[in-house]
Amino acid sequence: MKKFFYLASIAVAALVMGCTAGEEGGEIQQEEYTPATLTIEPAALNVAKTAGAKATATITSDSDVLSVEVDYSAASWLSAKLEGTTLTVTTTAANPNPVTRDGIVHVSAGEGINTTTIDVTVTQALEDEIAPTLTLGAKEAKLTSAEAALAIISYESNMTDVTVAVAEDGKAWLKAEKDDKNITLTALSANESSAERSTTVTVTAKNTKGTTVSETIAVTQDKKAAEGTIAIGATIEGGVLFWISEDGKKGKVLYPYGEKLAWSPKVINGASADVPEAIDAEDGTVNVAAMKAFATANSVDFAATFPAAAYCDNIAGGGWYLPARNELVTLFEAYNGTEAGNATVENHENITAAELAARLAFEGYILACAADGVILDIKKTSGDSAFSSTQQSATNAYYIRWGKYDNNHGGKHSTARYARCIKVVNL
């Protein structure tokens, strides 16, 4: 009995001790927050411009757990590794840029919540000094005598630091500006003198080390036009002159406004909208007369049936009409400054500097004629288009697109194209 009692007492004691241990073990023990110490010397590294260039730094920490990682933004040209407490960074590619470039290396010490991280900046030197280059599309520019006359000259450079400066003798009458591909020269005043006036514009490209290269543009503004001289762009009888006959006695002018209107509906009185006599490519008055005759013969309202032609026909003062196909081509050539066959068939933003200058000048003529006038190409991408009065088929009529030049045909019923009106004037 004594032996049995002794063994039971040991069991109870063990059970009591186990419960006590269990209670103590049941308490949540939180990890102590003691960040690892970490210093790096030097804290920023510089490496040479070439691939394989190296630099090192010494790491000091109270933790033996160290790690290193190159930031993704520099992973294409930089690597890093640890050997004991030495950090070594190595370039895996040469710097192709005309400026230095920076990469970040993340160095960490410790584990879990006690991890400490420091970012080391690695700067790679710029490549051998890159000589600046500069090429001008032209080294001479001629402006008309008018105020706001302009010329645009393209340029190319391997530098982003490009400046333009007008010589002192031209600052009173000439402004020079640039974007990323063109230099725009604008006359600040009309030349009222009987002689030309001229100046120079210096274009300079500079690299990061201060080395420069310069080119000079010789700019001349025409003398005041003789009394009675009439030129393309003049305002005559409420329109902009865009064509002059060989004998100088006749001209054609563009009405400064326009509206998007259909040529005709798809069908007229339930029948074909074919106007077989409206096919003249040279004289829009012939086509408009054919439309009027068609309306009479078919007992339909001319204005409701042929909106674009009627818009021109109803302009105050009379004589205005929807131009024929080739009359619109002639208008485009005045607008673009080239023959149609030599036009750059690209969106507005990709045409040549000379074409851009011509277009901007013609827009100026329209707005000088009417401050609230409608320029030919408002979209300035592939561009707006305008119907001619020349029929292509029972369903289509010819049109001209002003931005990315096109001489084509489309559905007569479309209201996406403008009616642009012209008339013949005596000079």
C-alpha positions in Angstrom: 0.0 0.0 0.0 2.8 2.4 0.8 4.4 1.7 -2.5 1.2 2.3 -4.4 0.6 5.6 -2.5 4.1 6.8 -3.3 3.7 6.2 -7.0 0.3 7.9 -7.1 1.8 10.9 -5.3 4.5 11.2 -8.0 1.9 11.0 -10.7 -0.1 13.8 -9.2 2.9 16.0 -8.7 3.9 15.4 -12.3 0.4 16.3 -13.4 0.5 19.5 -11.4 3.9 20.4 -12.7 2.7 19.7 -16.3 -0.3 22.0 -15.9 1.9 24.8 -14.6 4.3 24.4 -17.5 1.4 24.3 -19.9 0.0 27.6 -18.6 3.4 29.2 -18.9 3.9 27.7 -22.4 0.5 29.0 -23.4 1.6 32.6 -23.2 2.3 34.3 -26.6 6.0 35.1 -26.8 6.5 38.1 -29.3 9.8 38.4 -31.2 11.8 41.3 -29.8 12.1 44.2 -32.3 15.8 44.9 -32.5 16.8 46.2 -35.9 20.1 45.0 -37.3 22.7 47.7 -37.5 24.0 48.5 -41.0 26.4 51.0 -42.4 28.0 51.1 -45.8 31.2 52.9 -46.7 31.1 54.6 -49.2 27.3 55.1 -49.4 27.5 56.0 -53.1 29.6 54.4 -55.8 30.9 55.6 -59.1 31.8 53.3 -62.0 33.5 53.9 -65.3 31.5 54.2 -68.6 32.6 50.8 -69.9 31.1 47.3 -69.4 32.9 45.4 -66.7 33.7 48.4 -64.6 33.7 47.7 -60.8 33.5 49.5 -57.5 33.4 48.2 -53.9 32.0 49.2 -50.6 32.5 47.8 -47.0 29.5 46.7 -45.0 29.4 46.9 -41.2 26.6 45.1 -39.3 25.9 43.3 -36.1 24.2 40.6 -38.1 25.8 37.9 -40.1 22.7 37.6 -42.4 23.4 39.9 -45.3 21.8 40.1 -48.8 22.0 42.3 -51.9 19.7 43.0 -54.8 19.9 45.3 -57.9 16.8 47.4 -58.4 14.9 46.2 -61.5 15.4 49.7 -63.2 19.1 49.1 -63.5 19.1 45.3 -63.9 19.9 45.7 -67.7 23.4 47.2 -67.0 24.4 46.5 -63.4 25.1 43.5 -61.2 26.0 43.2 -57.5 27.4 40.5 -55.1 28.6 40.1 -51.6 31.9 38.5 -50.5 31.9 38.5 -46.7 31.4 42.1 -45.8 32.5 43.5 -49.2 29.9 44.7 -51.7 31.1 44.6 -55.3 29.1 46.2 -58.1 29.9 45.5 -61.8 28.6 47.1 -65.0 27.3 44.6 -67.5 27.0 47.2 -70.3 28.7 50.4 -71.4 26.8 53.7 -70.9 25.6 54.7 -74.4 24.1 58.0 -73.2 25.4 61.6 -73.4 24.7 61.9 -69.7 25.5 59.8 -66.6 23.0 57.2 -65.4 22.2 56.0 -61.9 21.2 52.6 -60.5 20.1 51.5 -57.1 21.5 48.5 -55.1 19.4 47.3 -52.1 21.6 46.0 -49.3 19.9 44.3 -46.3 21.1 43.0 -42.9 19.2 40.9 -40.4 16.1 38.7 -40.5 12.4 39.1 -40.3 11.2 42.3 -38.6 14.8 43.1 -37.6 15.9 43.5 -41.2 17.5 46.8 -42.0 17.9 47.9 -45.7 20.0 50.7 -47.2 20.0 51.8 -50.8 23.4 52.4 -52.5 23.4 54.6 -55.5 25.7 53.6 -58.3 26.5 56.2 -61.0 28.0 55.2 -64.3 30.0 57.8 -66.1 28.9 59.1 -69.5 30.4 57.6 -72.6 33.3 59.4 -74.2 32.2 63.0 -74.9 29.7 62.8 -77.7 30.3 65.6 -80.2 27.0 67.5 -80.8 25.7 67.4 -84.4 23.3 69.8 -86.1 21.8 69.7 -89.6 19.5 72.3 -91.0 16.9 71.6 -93.7 17.9 75.0 -95.3 20.3 77.8 -94.5 18.3 80.5 -96.1 14.7 81.7 -95.6 12.7 84.3 -97.4 9.6 85.9 -96.0 7.0 88.0 -97.7 6.7 91.6 -96.8 3.6 91.0 -94.7 3.3 91.0 -91.0 3.2 87.5 -89.6 4.8 86.1 -92.7 6.7 83.0 -91.8 9.1 80.3 -92.9 9.8 76.9 -91.3 13.1 75.1 -91.4 13.6 71.6 -90.2 16.6 70.6 -88.2 18.2 67.4 -86.7 20.5 67.1 -83.8 21.8 64.3 -81.5 21.4 66.8 -78.6 18.2 67.9 -76.8 19.8 71.3 -75.8 19.2 73.3 -79.0 18.7 77.0 -79.0 17.8 79.7 -81.6 18.8 83.3 -81.4 18.0 86.2 -83.7 20.9 88.6 -84.4 20.6 92.1 -82.7 19.8 93.8 -86.1 16.7 91.6 -86.6 15.2 91.3 -83.1 12.8 94.2 -83.7 11.1 92.5 -86.7 11.8 88.8 -86.5 10.9 86.0 -84.0 12.5 82.6 -84.0 11.1 79.6 -82.2 11.7 75.9 -82.2 10.1 72.6 -81.4 11.7 69.1 -81.5 12.1 69.1 -85.3 11.4 72.6 -86.8 12.5 76.2 -86.5 9.7 78.7 -87.1 10.6 82.2 -88.3 7.9 84.8 -88.0 7.9 88.5 -89.2 6.8 90.7 -86.3 5.9 93.5 -88.6 5.3 94.3 -92.3 8.3 95.6 -94.3 7.1 99.0 -95.3 10.5 99.8 -96.9 11.2 99.9 -100.7 14.2 97.6 -99.9 14.6 94.1 -98.5 15.7 93.7 -94.9 17.8 90.9 -93.6 19.2 89.4 -90.5 20.6 86.1 -89.3 19.4 83.4 -86.9 22.0 81.3 -85.1 21.0 77.7 -84.2 23.2 76.1 -81.5 23.4 72.5 -80.2 25.2 71.8 -76.9 26.3 68.6 -75.1 26.5 68.1 -71.3 30.2 69.1 -71.3 29.4 72.4 -72.9 30.8 71.7 -76.3 28.7 73.4 -79.0 28.1 73.4 -82.7 26.3 76.2 -84.5 24.7 76.9 -87.9 23.4 80.2 -89.3 20.2 80.9 -91.2 20.2 83.9 -93.5 16.7 85.5 -93.3 15.4 88.0 -95.8 12.0 89.8 -95.8 10.7 91.1 -99.1 10.4 94.8 -99.7 6.9 96.4 -99.7 4.9 95.3 -102.8 4.4 97.9 -105.4 1.0 99.6 -105.5 -1.5 97.5 -107.4 0.5 94.2 -107.0 -1.8 91.3 -106.3 -0.5 88.0 -104.9 -1.8 84.7 -103.7 -3.3 85.1 -100.3 -4.8 88.6 -101.0 -8.3 89.2 -99.9 -10.5 90.1 -102.9 -14.3 90.3 -102.9 -14.6 88.6 -99.6 -12.4 85.6 -100.5 -8.8 84.5 -100.4 -7.0 84.5 -103.8 -5.5 81.1 -104.6 -5.2 81.2 -108.4 -4.2 83.8 -111.0 -4.6 83.4 -114.7 -1.5 83.5 -116.9 -2.5 86.9 -118.2 -3.1 88.2 -114.7 -6.6 89.3 -115.4 -8.6 86.7 -113.7 -8.4 85.0 -110.3 -10.2 82.5 -108.1 -10.9 83.1 -104.5 -11.8 80.8 -101.6 -14.8 81.7 -99.4 -13.3 81.9 -95.8 -16.1 79.8 -94.3 -17.3 76.2 -94.8 -19.8 73.7 -93.5 -20.0 69.9 -93.5 -22.8 69.0 -95.9 -23.9 66.1 -98.1 -23.4 66.2 -101.9 -26.9 64.6 -102.3 -29.0 61.8 -100.7 -28.4 58.2 -101.7 -31.6 58.2 -103.7 -33.8 61.0 -105.1 -37.6 60.4 -105.2 -36.9 56.7 -104.6 -34.7 56.6 -107.7 -31.0 56.9 -108.5 -29.1 60.0 -107.5 -27.1 59.9 -110.7 -26.5 63.4 -112.3 -24.7 62.3 -115.5 -23.9 65.9 -116.6 -22.2 66.8 -113.3 -18.8 65.2 -114.3 -16.8 68.3 -115.4 -13.4 68.2 -113.6 -12.4 71.7 -114.5 -15.3 74.0 -114.0 -17.7 73.7 -111.1 -20.3 76.0 -112.6 -21.0 73.3 -115.2 -21.7 70.7 -112.5 -23.9 73.1 -110.4 -25.9 74.0 -113.5 -26.4 70.2 -114.2 -27.7 69.8 -110.6 -30.2 72.6 -111.0 -31.4 71.1 -114.3 -31.7 67.7 -112.6 -33.8 69.3 -109.8 -36.1 71.0 -112.3 -36.5 67.9 -114.4 -37.3 65.7 -111.4 -39.5 68.2 -109.6 -37.3 68.3 -106.5 -36.0 71.2 -104.4 -32.5 72.1 -105.4 -31.4 73.2 -101.9 -32.8 70.1 -100.2 -31.4 67.7 -102.8 -27.9 69.2 -103.3 -27.0 70.8 -99.9 -23.3 71.4 -100.6 -23.8 73.1 -103.9 -26.8 75.1 -102.6 -24.7 76.3 -99.7 -22.3 78.0 -102.1 -25.0 79.1 -104.4 -26.8 81.0 -101.6 -23.8 83.1 -100.4 -24.5 86.8 -100.4 -23.2 88.7 -103.4 -23.5 85.7 -105.7 -21.0 84.1 -108.0 -19.9 81.5 -105.5 -20.0 77.8 -106.4 -18.9 74.3 -105.4 -15.6 73.8 -107.1 -14.8 71.0 -109.6 -12.3 68.3 -108.8 -9.3 70.0 -110.4 -10.2 73.4 -109.0 -9.9 71.8 -105.5 -6.5 70.3 -106.6 -5.4 73.9 -107.5 -6.6 75.1 -104.1 -4.6 72.3 -102.4 -1.5 73.3 -104.3 -1.8 76.9 -103.1 -2.3 75.6 -99.6 0.5 73.1 -99.6 3.1 75.2 -101.5 3.8 72.3 -104.0 2.3 70.6 -107.0 -0.1 67.9 -105.9 2.2 65.2 -107.3 5.0 66.4 -105.1 3.0 66.6 -101.8 4.2 64.5 -98.9 1.5 61.9 -98.5 1.7 61.8 -94.7 -0.3 63.0 -91.8 -0.1 66.8 -91.1 2.6 66.4 -88.4 4.9 64.5 -90.8 5.0 66.7 -93.8 8.1 68.8 -94.7 8.9 72.0 -93.0 8.3 73.9 -96.3 4.9 72.4 -96.7 4.0 73.2 -93.1 5.1 76.8 -93.6 2.9 77.1 -96.7 -0.1 75.6 -94.9 0.3 77.9 -91.9 0.7 80.9 -94.2 -2.5 80.0 -96.1 -4.4 79.6 -92.8 -3.2 83.1 -92.0 -4.7 84.4 -95.3 -8.1 82.8 -94.4 -8.1 84.3 -90.9 -6.9 87.7 -92.3 -9.9 87.6 -94.6 -12.3 86.6 -91.8 -11.2 86.5 -88.2 -13.7 83.7 -87.5 -13.0 81.9 -90.8 -12.7 78.2 -91.1 -9.2 76.9 -92.0 -9.0 74.1 -94.5 -7.7 71.4 -92.1 -9.0 71.7 -88.6 -8.1 68.1 -87.6 -4.4 68.5 -88.3 -3.8 64.7 -88.5 -5.0 62.8 -91.6 -7.1 65.9 -92.1 -10.4 67.2 -93.1 -11.7 66.9 -96.6 -14.0 68.8 -99.0 -16.4 67.7 -101.7 -15.9 68.8 -105.2 -19.0 69.2 -107.5 -17.7 66.5 -109.8 -19.7 63.3 -109.7 -17.8 60.0 -109.8 -20.8 57.7 -110.0 -24.5 57.5 -109.1 -23.4 57.1 -105.4 -20.0 58.8 -105.1 -18.5 62.2 -105.7 -14.8 63.3 -105.8 -13.2 65.0 -102.8 -9.8 66.4 -101.7 -8.3 65.6 -98.3 -6.1 68.4 -96.9 -4.0 66.8 -94.2 -2.7 63.5 -95.6 -3.3 64.5 -99.2 -5.8 62.4 -101.0 -7.7 62.9 -104.3 -10.4 60.3 -104.1 -14.2 59.7 -104.1 -16.7 58.8 -101.5 -20.4 58.5 -100.8 -22.5 61.5 -101.8 -24.7 61.2 -98.7 -21.8 61.7 -96.3 -22.0 64.7 -94.0 -18.4 64.3 -92.9 -16.9 66.5 -95.7 -16.9 70.2 -96.0 -18.4 72.4 -98.7 -15.7 75.0 -99.6 -16.9 77.6 -102.1 -15.0 79.5 -104.7 -15.7 82.1 -107.3 -14.0 83.8 -110.3 -12.9 87.4 -109.8 -11.4 90.1 -112.1 -8.0 91.3 -111.1 
